[in-house]
C-alpha cells in the first residue's frame, strides 16, 4: 500500500509543478497575469469575467406558439403554360435538327436549342415541386 502511494506521488508531483511553470504569455488563461499597474491577478477569473454570455439561437416564446414553416407559394399557371408551349415548339424543331444531324449536317442552333430545352424543363420542374 505504501509503495503504491509513493508511486502515485512520484507521478503526480512533477505534473503539478510543471503546470505551475508554464509560460503565462503562451496562453490567454494563464494562472497569473500582470495588470498595467504591476499587480498580479488571477488570470482565470479575468477570463471568466470577460467571457460573453451565450444567448439562445431561437427566441423564447410561449410553449405551443412556435414559428410556422413558410407556406408554399402557388405557381404561376400562365407562365407554366407559356414555358410548356415553348418547350413543345423547341422539341418539334429538335426532331427536324436530329434528322439533319443523322444525314451528316450539323445545324448551328442544335446545341443552343438543347440548352434551352434543359433550362425550360428545369424551371417547370422546380415550379411544380
Secondary structure by P-SEA (a helix, b strand, c coil): caaaaaaaaaacaaaaaaaaacccccccccccccccccccccaaaaaaaaccbbbbccccccccccccccccccccaaaaaaaaaaaaaaaaaaaaaaaaaaacccccaaaaaaaaaaaaaaaaaaaac
